[in-house]
């Protein structure tokens, strides 16, 4: 479910009250732990935390590099964490730490799915958000991009 909201506040206002309250709480954890230099924006129909194009315009698709995102989907809510998507060791450490919380582990490649706030280990989400400074995230993105095969023209 992608929203057509132009601002984060519009996005949150579209949500049912219970989801709005949950996502507002997770949003505050993200903002509190977000390293300097990322911006909060609406992109891809979700609340995103991204590297501004003025900081790094040479992205593969001309869009800002998304570091994290927050979304309300049809059957769940999700936090997208590129720091665990980009690094297998970080993903494994995240899984071990998550499972130690005793909460249901419902994670895709880069998203953590949850139905209610109590399902989400907020401290772990905050620590994961705090992992990569903008420069380090850009360096990883460049490294990954350099290993991709060029598109055939």
SVG drawing of the C-alpha trace seen along z (x, -y; Angstrom):
<svg xmlns="http://www.w3.org/2000/svg" viewBox="-9 -20 43 36">
<polyline fill="none" stroke="black" stroke-width="0.4" points="0.0,0.0 1.8,-3.1 0.5,-6.4 0.2,-9.5 0.7,-11.8 3.1,-14.6 4.3,-15.0 5.0,-12.8 2.2,-14.4 -0.2,-13.8 0.9,-10.2 0.3,-9.7 -3.0,-11.5 -4.3,-9.0 -3.7,-6.1 -6.2,-4.6 -5.5,-5.9 -3.9,-2.8 -1.5,-2.5 -0.8,-6.3 0.2,-6.1 2.4,-3.0 4.2,-4.5 4.6,-7.9 6.4,-6.0 8.7,-4.1 9.3,-7.3 10.5,-9.0 12.9,-6.2 14.3,-6.5 14.6,-10.3 16.3,-10.1 18.9,-7.6 19.4,-8.8 22.9,-10.0 23.3,-13.6 23.0,-14.2 20.1,-12.0 16.7,-13.6 13.2,-12.5 11.0,-12.6 8.1,-11.0 9.4,-8.8 8.2,-5.6 4.9,-6.1 6.5,-5.7 8.2,-7.7 11.9,-7.5 15.2,-8.4 17.5,-9.1 20.7,-10.7 19.8,-14.0 20.6,-14.2 22.7,-17.4 24.9,-15.2 25.2,-12.3 23.6,-12.9 25.4,-10.0 22.8,-7.3 22.1,-4.4 18.5,-5.5 18.6,-9.3 16.7,-8.9 18.1,-9.6 19.7,-6.6 17.2,-5.2 18.8,-4.3 15.5,-3.4 11.8,-3.6 8.6,-3.3 5.4,-2.0 1.9,-0.9 1.1,2.1 -2.2,3.9 -1.6,6.6 1.3,5.2 3.6,2.3 7.2,2.4 10.6,0.8 13.0,1.0 16.7,1.1 19.3,0.9 22.1,1.3 21.1,5.0 20.3,5.4 23.7,4.3 25.9,6.3 25.5,10.0 27.3,9.8 25.1,6.9 22.0,8.9 23.2,12.0 24.0,9.8 20.6,8.2 18.9,11.6 20.7,12.9 19.9,9.8 16.3,9.8 15.7,13.4 17.2,12.8 14.4,10.4 11.9,13.2 9.7,11.3 8.4,12.9 11.1,12.6 9.3,11.6 12.0,10.1 12.4,10.0 15.6,9.0 15.5,5.4 12.2,5.1 11.0,5.9 7.3,6.6 5.1,6.1 1.4,5.8 1.7,3.9 4.3,1.8 4.9,4.6 6.1,6.8 9.0,4.6 12.3,4.4 12.6,0.6 16.1,0.5 17.4,2.8 15.7,0.7 17.3,-2.4 20.7,-0.8 20.5,0.4 19.4,-3.1 22.5,-4.5 24.9,-2.1 26.0,-4.0 27.0,-7.6 26.0,-9.1 29.6,-8.8 29.9,-5.2 26.5,-4.4 27.5,-6.1 30.8,-4.3 29.0,-0.9 26.5,-1.9 29.3,-2.8 31.1,0.5 27.9,2.5 27.3,0.5 30.8,1.2 30.3,4.9 27.1,4.9 27.2,5.9 26.6,3.0 23.2,2.9 23.3,4.0 22.5,1.1"/>
</svg>
